[in-house]
Amino acid sequence: MLGRVLLVLVLFVANVATGVGIVYSKHSMRKSFIELQALQTSFDELQVEWGRFQLEQSAWATHGRVEKIAREKLNMDLVHKERLIFLKAD
């Protein structure tokens, strides 16, 4: 009789421990999934920002803009044929 009570008690404790383990596991999975969704959202936002930066870089690096800055700020001009000097290495 004492053996059966002990067996029922052990099985009850094992059953409760298993239930707690399952609840903990589910909770942990939900937290991880929420974190994954937040990271995916952050990744998507960073991808959009990266695309904007690439567009901005291509706009700043256009030939016309570079030439305009070279003329206005650096006082550079196109080289004319008369001002070209060719050096010949022997």
Jmol script that loads the backbone (N, CA, C; Angstrom):
load data "model"
ATOM      1  N   MET A   1       0.807  -1.197   0.000  1.00  0.00           N
ATOM      2  CA  MET A   1       0.000   0.000   0.000  1.00  0.00           C
ATOM      3  C   MET A   1       0.853   1.264   0.000  1.00  0.00           C
ATOM      4  N   LEU A   2       1.889   1.301   0.824  1.00  0.00           N
ATOM      5  CA  LEU A   2       2.786   2.453   0.888  1.00  0.00           C
ATOM      6  C   LEU A   2       3.531   2.611  -0.435  1.00  0.00           C
ATOM      7  N   GLY A   3       3.846   1.481  -1.050  1.00  0.00           N
ATOM      8  CA  GLY A   3       4.531   1.520  -2.348  1.00  0.00           C
ATOM      9  C   GLY A   3       3.674   2.166  -3.416  1.00  0.00           C
ATOM     10  N   ARG A   4       2.368   1.855  -3.400  1.00  0.00           N
ATOM     11  CA  ARG A   4       1.462   2.445  -4.400  1.00  0.00           C
ATOM     12  C   ARG A   4       1.296   3.953  -4.169  1.00  0.00           C
ATOM     13  N   VAL A   5       1.197   4.375  -2.939  1.00  0.00           N
ATOM     14  CA  VAL A   5       1.071   5.800  -2.631  1.00  0.00           C
ATOM     15  C   VAL A   5       2.332   6.535  -3.068  1.00  0.00           C
ATOM     16  N   LEU A   6       3.473   5.930  -2.794  1.00  0.00           N
ATOM     17  CA  LEU A   6       4.746   6.520  -3.208  1.00  0.00           C
ATOM     18  C   LEU A   6       4.840   6.607  -4.726  1.00  0.00           C
ATOM     19  N   LEU A   7       4.407   5.566  -5.415  1.00  0.00           N
ATOM     20  CA  LEU A   7       4.421   5.549  -6.881  1.00  0.00           C
ATOM     21  C   LEU A   7       3.498   6.636  -7.436  1.00  0.00           C
ATOM     22  N   VAL A   8       2.291   6.774  -6.865  1.00  0.00           N
ATOM     23  CA  VAL A   8       1.359   7.803  -7.318  1.00  0.00           C
ATOM     24  C   VAL A   8       1.946   9.187  -7.062  1.00  0.00           C
ATOM     25  N   LEU A   9       2.585   9.372  -5.937  1.00  0.00           N
ATOM     26  CA  LEU A   9       3.201  10.654  -5.600  1.00  0.00           C
ATOM     27  C   LEU A   9       4.326  10.990  -6.577  1.00  0.00           C
ATOM     28  N   VAL A  10       5.164  10.018  -6.886  1.00  0.00           N
ATOM     29  CA  VAL A  10       6.271  10.228  -7.843  1.00  0.00           C
ATOM     30  C   VAL A  10       5.709  10.547  -9.222  1.00  0.00           C
ATOM     31  N   LEU A  11       4.687   9.816  -9.650  1.00  0.00           N
ATOM     32  CA  LEU A  11       4.091  10.079 -10.958  1.00  0.00           C
ATOM     33  C   LEU A  11       3.429  11.454 -10.999  1.00  0.00           C
ATOM     34  N   PHE A  12       2.800  11.858  -9.890  1.00  0.00           N
ATOM     35  CA  PHE A  12       2.182  13.181  -9.814  1.00  0.00           C
ATOM     36  C   PHE A  12       3.242  14.282  -9.936  1.00  0.00           C
ATOM     37  N   VAL A  13       4.326  14.144  -9.214  1.00  0.00           N
ATOM     38  CA  VAL A  13       5.415  15.140  -9.275  1.00  0.00           C
ATOM     39  C   VAL A  13       6.021  15.176 -10.683  1.00  0.00           C
ATOM     40  N   ALA A  14       6.188  13.994 -11.289  1.00  0.00           N
ATOM     41  CA  ALA A  14       6.735  13.945 -12.649  1.00  0.00           C
ATOM     42  C   ALA A  14       5.780  14.611 -13.633  1.00  0.00           C
ATOM     43  N   ASN A  15       4.483  14.382 -13.443  1.00  0.00           N
ATOM     44  CA  ASN A  15       3.478  14.983 -14.322  1.00  0.00           C
ATOM     45  C   ASN A  15       3.476  16.505 -14.179  1.00  0.00           C
ATOM     46  N   VAL A  16       3.546  17.025 -12.958  1.00  0.00           N
ATOM     47  CA  VAL A  16       3.583  18.465 -12.721  1.00  0.00           C
ATOM     48  C   VAL A  16       4.872  19.061 -13.306  1.00  0.00           C
ATOM     49  N   ALA A  17       5.992  18.391 -13.101  1.00  0.00           N
ATOM     50  CA  ALA A  17       7.276  18.876 -13.635  1.00  0.00           C
ATOM     51  C   ALA A  17       7.243  18.921 -15.160  1.00  0.00           C
ATOM     52  N   THR A  18       6.640  17.906 -15.777  1.00  0.00           N
ATOM     53  CA  THR A  18       6.528  17.890 -17.234  1.00  0.00           C
ATOM     54  C   THR A  18       5.653  19.049 -17.711  1.00  0.00           C
ATOM     55  N   GLY A  19       4.539  19.291 -17.019  1.00  0.00           N
ATOM     56  CA  GLY A  19       3.658  20.407 -17.380  1.00  0.00           C
ATOM     57  C   GLY A  19       4.364  21.744 -17.270  1.00  0.00           C
ATOM     58  N   VAL A  20       5.105  21.943 -16.185  1.00  0.00           N
ATOM     59  CA  VAL A  20       5.854  23.189 -16.006  1.00  0.00           C
ATOM     60  C   VAL A  20       6.912  23.325 -17.107  1.00  0.00           C
ATOM     61  N   GLY A  21       7.559  22.224 -17.451  1.00  0.00           N
ATOM     62  CA  GLY A  21       8.565  22.266 -18.520  1.00  0.00           C
ATOM     63  C   GLY A  21       7.960  22.645 -19.859  1.00  0.00           C
ATOM     64  N   ILE A  22       6.780  22.117 -20.141  1.00  0.00           N
ATOM     65  CA  ILE A  22       6.104  22.434 -21.406  1.00  0.00           C
ATOM     66  C   ILE A  22       5.713  23.905 -21.441  1.00  0.00           C
ATOM     67  N   VAL A  23       5.161  24.409 -20.339  1.00  0.00           N
ATOM     68  CA  VAL A  23       4.772  25.826 -20.270  1.00  0.00           C
ATOM     69  C   VAL A  23       6.001  26.716 -20.441  1.00  0.00           C
ATOM     70  N   TYR A  24       7.093  26.374 -19.782  1.00  0.00           N
ATOM     71  CA  TYR A  24       8.328  27.165 -19.898  1.00  0.00           C
ATOM     72  C   TYR A  24       8.846  27.136 -21.341  1.00  0.00           C
ATOM     73  N   SER A  25       8.803  25.964 -21.959  1.00  0.00           N
ATOM     74  CA  SER A  25       9.281  25.825 -23.331  1.00  0.00           C
ATOM     75  C   SER A  25       8.431  26.666 -24.290  1.00  0.00           C
ATOM     76  N   LYS A  26       7.105  26.606 -24.138  1.00  0.00           N
ATOM     77  CA  LYS A  26       6.212  27.399 -24.994  1.00  0.00           C
ATOM     78  C   LYS A  26       6.475  28.897 -24.807  1.00  0.00           C
ATOM     79  N   HIS A  27       6.622  29.310 -23.562  1.00  0.00           N
ATOM     80  CA  HIS A  27       6.884  30.720 -23.270  1.00  0.00           C
ATOM     81  C   HIS A  27       8.203  31.160 -23.902  1.00  0.00           C
ATOM     82  N   SER A  28       9.203  30.339 -23.784  1.00  0.00           N
ATOM     83  CA  SER A  28      10.509  30.649 -24.370  1.00  0.00           C
ATOM     84  C   SER A  28      10.412  30.742 -25.893  1.00  0.00           C
ATOM     85  N   MET A  29       9.659  29.828 -26.506  1.00  0.00           N
ATOM     86  CA  MET A  29       9.489  29.875 -27.959  1.00  0.00           C
ATOM     87  C   MET A  29       8.761  31.147 -28.387  1.00  0.00           C
ATOM     88  N   ARG A  30       7.727  31.540 -27.640  1.00  0.00           N
ATOM     89  CA  ARG A  30       6.988  32.764 -27.972  1.00  0.00           C
ATOM     90  C   ARG A  30       7.884  33.990 -27.871  1.00  0.00           C
ATOM     91  N   LYS A  31       8.699  34.049 -26.817  1.00  0.00           N
ATOM     92  CA  LYS A  31       9.631  35.180 -26.681  1.00  0.00           C
ATOM     93  C   LYS A  31      10.608  35.213 -27.843  1.00  0.00           C
ATOM     94  N   SER A  32      11.124  34.050 -28.219  1.00  0.00           N
ATOM     95  CA  SER A  32      12.069  33.984 -29.335  1.00  0.00           C
ATOM     96  C   SER A  32      11.403  34.393 -30.643  1.00  0.00           C
ATOM     97  N   PHE A  33      10.160  33.972 -30.839  1.00  0.00           N
ATOM     98  CA  PHE A  33       9.441  34.328 -32.064  1.00  0.00           C
ATOM     99  C   PHE A  33       9.189  35.828 -32.131  1.00  0.00           C
ATOM    100  N   ILE A  34       8.806  36.426 -31.017  1.00  0.00           N
ATOM    101  CA  ILE A  34       8.595  37.878 -30.970  1.00  0.00           C
ATOM    102  C   ILE A  34       9.894  38.615 -31.276  1.00  0.00           C
ATOM    103  N   GLU A  35      10.994  38.125 -30.721  1.00  0.00           N
ATOM    104  CA  GLU A  35      12.303  38.731 -31.004  1.00  0.00           C
ATOM    105  C   GLU A  35      12.667  38.575 -32.477  1.00  0.00           C
ATOM    106  N   LEU A  36      12.371  37.405 -33.055  1.00  0.00           N
ATOM    107  CA  LEU A  36      12.638  37.176 -34.470  1.00  0.00           C
ATOM    108  C   LEU A  36      11.844  38.143 -35.331  1.00  0.00           C
ATOM    109  N   GLN A  37      10.559  38.343 -35.015  1.00  0.00           N
ATOM    110  CA  GLN A  37       9.747  39.279 -35.786  1.00  0.00           C
ATOM    111  C   GLN A  37      10.281  40.704 -35.677  1.00  0.00           C
ATOM    112  N   ALA A  38      10.726  41.092 -34.487  1.00  0.00           N
ATOM    113  CA  ALA A  38      11.289  42.436 -34.311  1.00  0.00           C
ATOM    114  C   ALA A  38      12.566  42.592 -35.138  1.00  0.00           C
ATOM    115  N   LEU A  39      13.391  41.562 -35.150  1.00  0.00           N
ATOM    116  CA  LEU A  39      14.630  41.613 -35.928  1.00  0.00           C
ATOM    117  C   LEU A  39      14.339  41.649 -37.424  1.00  0.00           C
ATOM    118  N   GLN A  40      13.318  40.918 -37.867  1.00  0.00           N
ATOM    119  CA  GLN A  40      12.956  40.951 -39.285  1.00  0.00           C
ATOM    120  C   GLN A  40      12.436  42.332 -39.681  1.00  0.00           C
ATOM    121  N   THR A  41      11.657  42.944 -38.814  1.00  0.00           N
ATOM    122  CA  THR A  41      11.173  44.302 -39.079  1.00  0.00           C
ATOM    123  C   THR A  41      12.342  45.277 -39.152  1.00  0.00           C
ATOM    124  N   SER A  42      13.267  45.146 -38.222  1.00  0.00           N
ATOM    125  CA  SER A  42      14.454  46.001 -38.218  1.00  0.00           C
ATOM    126  C   SER A  42      15.279  45.784 -39.486  1.00  0.00           C
ATOM    127  N   PHE A  43      15.408  44.524 -39.903  1.00  0.00           N
ATOM    128  CA  PHE A  43      16.150  44.213 -41.125  1.00  0.00           C
ATOM    129  C   PHE A  43      15.487  44.864 -42.336  1.00  0.00           C
ATOM    130  N   ASP A  44      14.162  44.778 -42.420  1.00  0.00           N
ATOM    131  CA  ASP A  44      13.444  45.391 -43.541  1.00  0.00           C
ATOM    132  C   ASP A  44      13.650  46.903 -43.555  1.00  0.00           C
ATOM    133  N   GLU A  45      13.596  47.535 -42.387  1.00  0.00           N
ATOM    134  CA  GLU A  45      13.815  48.981 -42.305  1.00  0.00           C
ATOM    135  C   GLU A  45      15.231  49.341 -42.733  1.00  0.00           C
ATOM    136  N   LEU A  46      16.200  48.528 -42.323  1.00  0.00           N
ATOM    137  CA  LEU A  46      17.589  48.788 -42.720  1.00  0.00           C
ATOM    138  C   LEU A  46      17.785  48.589 -44.220  1.00  0.00           C
ATOM    139  N   GLN A  47      17.084  47.628 -44.802  1.00  0.00           N
ATOM    140  CA  GLN A  47      17.167  47.424 -46.253  1.00  0.00           C
ATOM    141  C   GLN A  47      16.634  48.645 -46.998  1.00  0.00           C
ATOM    142  N   VAL A  48      15.510  49.199 -46.515  1.00  0.00           N
ATOM    143  CA  VAL A  48      14.937  50.397 -47.140  1.00  0.00           C
ATOM    144  C   VAL A  48      15.908  51.563 -47.006  1.00  0.00           C
ATOM    145  N   GLU A  49      16.487  51.724 -45.823  1.00  0.00           N
ATOM    146  CA  GLU A  49      17.447  52.815 -45.602  1.00  0.00           C
ATOM    147  C   GLU A  49      18.678  52.648 -46.487  1.00  0.00           C
ATOM    148  N   TRP A  50      19.138  51.415 -46.638  1.00  0.00           N
ATOM    149  CA  TRP A  50      20.299  51.138 -47.510  1.00  0.00           C
ATOM    150  C   TRP A  50      19.969  51.536 -48.954  1.00  0.00           C
ATOM    151  N   GLY A  51      18.765  51.222 -49.406  1.00  0.00           N
ATOM    152  CA  GLY A  51      18.347  51.615 -50.755  1.00  0.00           C
ATOM    153  C   GLY A  51      18.333  53.125 -50.911  1.00  0.00           C
ATOM    154  N   ARG A  52      17.857  53.825 -49.884  1.00  0.00           N
ATOM    155  CA  ARG A  52      17.867  55.296 -49.938  1.00  0.00           C
ATOM    156  C   ARG A  52      19.286  55.835 -50.014  1.00  0.00           C
ATOM    157  N   PHE A  53      20.180  55.250 -49.221  1.00  0.00           N
ATOM    158  CA  PHE A  53      21.575  55.703 -49.252  1.00  0.00           C
ATOM    159  C   PHE A  53      22.206  55.462 -50.619  1.00  0.00           C
ATOM    160  N   GLN A  54      21.885  54.347 -51.235  1.00  0.00           N
ATOM    161  CA  GLN A  54      22.432  54.082 -52.563  1.00  0.00           C
ATOM    162  C   GLN A  54      21.908  55.090 -53.582  1.00  0.00           C
ATOM    163  N   LEU A  55      20.609  55.419 -53.496  1.00  0.00           N
ATOM    164  CA  LEU A  55      20.050  56.434 -54.392  1.00  0.00           C
ATOM    165  C   LEU A  55      20.698  57.790 -54.156  1.00  0.00           C
ATOM    166  N   GLU A  56      20.879  58.132 -52.893  1.00  0.00           N
ATOM    167  CA  GLU A  56      21.496  59.415 -52.558  1.00  0.00           C
ATOM    168  C   GLU A  56      22.934  59.468 -53.063  1.00  0.00           C
ATOM    169  N   GLN A  57      23.664  58.378 -52.898  1.00  0.00           N
ATOM    170  CA  GLN A  57      25.045  58.334 -53.363  1.00  0.00           C
ATOM    171  C   GLN A  57      25.111  58.493 -54.876  1.00  0.00           C
ATOM    172  N   SER A  58      24.213  57.823 -55.591  1.00  0.00           N
ATOM    173  CA  SER A  58      24.228  57.951 -57.051  1.00  0.00           C
ATOM    174  C   SER A  58      23.857  59.370 -57.479  1.00  0.00           C
ATOM    175  N   ALA A  59      22.988  60.028 -56.704  1.00  0.00           N
ATOM    176  CA  ALA A  59      22.627  61.415 -57.037  1.00  0.00           C
ATOM    177  C   ALA A  59      23.803  62.354 -56.796  1.00  0.00           C
ATOM    178  N   TRP A  60      24.530  62.152 -55.708  1.00  0.00           N
ATOM    179  CA  TRP A  60      25.661  63.026 -55.391  1.00  0.00           C
ATOM    180  C   TRP A  60      26.844  62.799 -56.330  1.00  0.00           C
ATOM    181  N   ALA A  61      26.923  61.632 -56.920  1.00  0.00           N
ATOM    182  CA  ALA A  61      28.091  61.301 -57.736  1.00  0.00           C
ATOM    183  C   ALA A  61      27.841  61.448 -59.234  1.00  0.00           C
ATOM    184  N   THR A  62      26.762  62.107 -59.630  1.00  0.00           N
ATOM    185  CA  THR A  62      26.511  62.271 -61.064  1.00  0.00           C
ATOM    186  C   THR A  62      27.613  63.124 -61.695  1.00  0.00           C
ATOM    187  N   HIS A  63      27.866  62.858 -62.945  1.00  0.00           N
ATOM    188  CA  HIS A  63      28.944  63.549 -63.661  1.00  0.00           C
ATOM    189  C   HIS A  63      28.720  65.063 -63.676  1.00  0.00           C
ATOM    190  N   GLY A  64      27.482  65.455 -63.910  1.00  0.00           N
ATOM    191  CA  GLY A  64      27.182  66.894 -63.969  1.00  0.00           C
ATOM    192  C   GLY A  64      27.442  67.593 -62.655  1.00  0.00           C
ATOM    193  N   ARG A  65      27.085  66.958 -61.551  1.00  0.00           N
ATOM    194  CA  ARG A  65      27.293  67.567 -60.237  1.00  0.00           C
ATOM    195  C   ARG A  65      28.782  67.681 -59.923  1.00  0.00           C
ATOM    196  N   VAL A  66      29.520  66.623 -60.201  1.00  0.00           N
ATOM    197  CA  VAL A  66      30.963  66.642 -59.937  1.00  0.00           C
ATOM    198  C   VAL A  66      31.633  67.723 -60.784  1.00  0.00           C
ATOM    199  N   GLU A  67      31.225  67.824 -62.038  1.00  0.00           N
ATOM    200  CA  GLU A  67      31.808  68.842 -62.911  1.00  0.00           C
ATOM    201  C   GLU A  67      31.460  70.244 -62.419  1.00  0.00           C
ATOM    202  N   LYS A  68      30.226  70.453 -61.983  1.00  0.00           N
ATOM    203  CA  LYS A  68      29.803  71.765 -61.477  1.00  0.00           C
ATOM    204  C   LYS A  68      30.623  72.167 -60.254  1.00  0.00           C
ATOM    205  N   ILE A  69      30.819  71.241 -59.324  1.00  0.00           N
ATOM    206  CA  ILE A  69      31.615  71.545 -58.122  1.00  0.00           C
ATOM    207  C   ILE A  69      33.060  71.811 -58.501  1.00  0.00           C
ATOM    208  N   ALA A  70      33.583  71.049 -59.442  1.00  0.00           N
ATOM    209  CA  ALA A  70      34.966  71.265 -59.881  1.00  0.00           C
ATOM    210  C   ALA A  70      35.133  72.667 -60.479  1.00  0.00           C
ATOM    211  N   ARG A  71      34.155  73.096 -61.236  1.00  0.00           N
ATOM    212  CA  ARG A  71      34.238  74.438 -61.850  1.00  0.00           C
ATOM    213  C   ARG A  71      34.064  75.544 -60.806  1.00  0.00           C
ATOM    214  N   GLU A  72      33.043  75.413 -59.947  1.00  0.00           N
ATOM    215  CA  GLU A  72      32.705  76.502 -59.037  1.00  0.00           C
ATOM    216  C   GLU A  72      33.623  76.577 -57.816  1.00  0.00           C
ATOM    217  N   LYS A  73      33.885  75.484 -57.194  1.00  0.00           N
ATOM    218  CA  LYS A  73      34.638  75.518 -55.942  1.00  0.00           C
ATOM    219  C   LYS A  73      36.138  75.339 -56.130  1.00  0.00           C
ATOM    220  N   LEU A  74      36.536  74.591 -57.145  1.00  0.00           N
ATOM    221  CA  LEU A  74      37.959  74.330 -57.343  1.00  0.00           C
ATOM    222  C   LEU A  74      38.538  75.106 -58.522  1.00  0.00           C
ATOM    223  N   ASN A  75      37.702  75.903 -59.177  1.00  0.00           N
ATOM    224  CA  ASN A  75      38.126  76.692 -60.342  1.00  0.00           C
ATOM    225  C   ASN A  75      38.788  75.833 -61.409  1.00  0.00           C
ATOM    226  N   MET A  76      38.255  74.676 -61.629  1.00  0.00           N
ATOM    227  CA  MET A  76      38.792  73.781 -62.654  1.00  0.00           C
ATOM    228  C   MET A  76      38.002  73.991 -63.937  1.00  0.00           C
ATOM    229  N   ASP A  77      38.639  73.672 -65.046  1.00  0.00           N
ATOM    230  CA  ASP A  77      37.988  73.813 -66.342  1.00  0.00           C
ATOM    231  C   ASP A  77      38.452  72.669 -67.232  1.00  0.00           C
ATOM    232  N   LEU A  78      37.725  72.465 -68.316  1.00  0.00           N
ATOM    233  CA  LEU A  78      38.127  71.426 -69.263  1.00  0.00           C
ATOM    234  C   LEU A  78      39.440  71.832 -69.931  1.00  0.00           C
ATOM    235  N   VAL A  79      40.258  70.873 -70.238  1.00  0.00           N
ATOM    236  CA  VAL A  79      41.538  71.138 -70.889  1.00  0.00           C
ATOM    237  C   VAL A  79      41.294  71.266 -72.391  1.00  0.00           C
ATOM    238  N   HIS A  80      41.810  72.339 -72.946  1.00  0.00           N
ATOM    239  CA  HIS A  80      41.684  72.553 -74.391  1.00  0.00           C
ATOM    240  C   HIS A  80      42.915  71.979 -75.078  1.00  0.00           C
ATOM    241  N   LYS A  81      42.763  71.665 -76.350  1.00  0.00           N
ATOM    242  CA  LYS A  81      43.854  71.033 -77.100  1.00  0.00           C
ATOM    243  C   LYS A  81      45.106  71.903 -77.119  1.00  0.00           C
ATOM    244  N   GLU A  82      44.929  73.200 -77.150  1.00  0.00           N
ATOM    245  CA  GLU A  82      46.081  74.105 -77.225  1.00  0.00           C
ATOM    246  C   GLU A  82      46.929  74.054 -75.954  1.00  0.00           C
ATOM    247  N   ARG A  83      46.308  73.710 -74.844  1.00  0.00           N
ATOM    248  CA  ARG A  83      47.009  73.713 -73.560  1.00  0.00           C
ATOM    249  C   ARG A  83      47.559  72.342 -73.177  1.00  0.00           C
ATOM    250  N   LEU A  84      47.341  71.349 -74.022  1.00  0.00           N
ATOM    251  CA  LEU A  84      47.846  70.005 -73.742  1.00  0.00           C
ATOM    252  C   LEU A  84      49.339  69.912 -74.039  1.00  0.00           C
ATOM    253  N   ILE A  85      50.053  69.262 -73.176  1.00  0.00           N
ATOM    254  CA  ILE A  85      51.487  69.029 -73.386  1.00  0.00           C
ATOM    255  C   ILE A  85      51.690  67.517 -73.273  1.00  0.00           C
ATOM    256  N   PHE A  86      52.266  66.935 -74.285  1.00  0.00           N
ATOM    257  CA  PHE A  86      52.539  65.499 -74.298  1.00  0.00           C
ATOM    258  C   PHE A  86      54.008  65.269 -73.990  1.00  0.00           C
ATOM    259  N   LEU A  87      54.268  64.370 -73.092  1.00  0.00           N
ATOM    260  CA  LEU A  87      55.639  64.011 -72.763  1.00  0.00           C
ATOM    261  C   LEU A  87      55.951  62.652 -73.346  1.00  0.00           C
ATOM    262  N   LYS A  88      57.121  62.554 -73.895  1.00  0.00           N
ATOM    263  CA  LYS A  88      57.505  61.305 -74.533  1.00  0.00           C
ATOM    264  C   LYS A  88      58.654  60.716 -73.737  1.00  0.00           C
ATOM    265  N   ALA A  89      58.474  59.509 -73.292  1.00  0.00           N
ATOM    266  CA  ALA A  89      59.534  58.841 -72.531  1.00  0.00           C
ATOM    267  C   ALA A  89      60.382  58.013 -73.513  1.00  0.00           C
ATOM    268  N   ASP A  90      61.668  58.158 -73.369  1.00  0.00           N
ATOM    269  CA  ASP A  90      62.572  57.395 -74.252  1.00  0.00           C
ATOM    270  C   ASP A  90      63.112  56.188 -73.562  1.00  0.00           C
TER     271      ASP A  90
END
end "model"
wireframe off; spacefill off
backbone 0.3
color backbone group
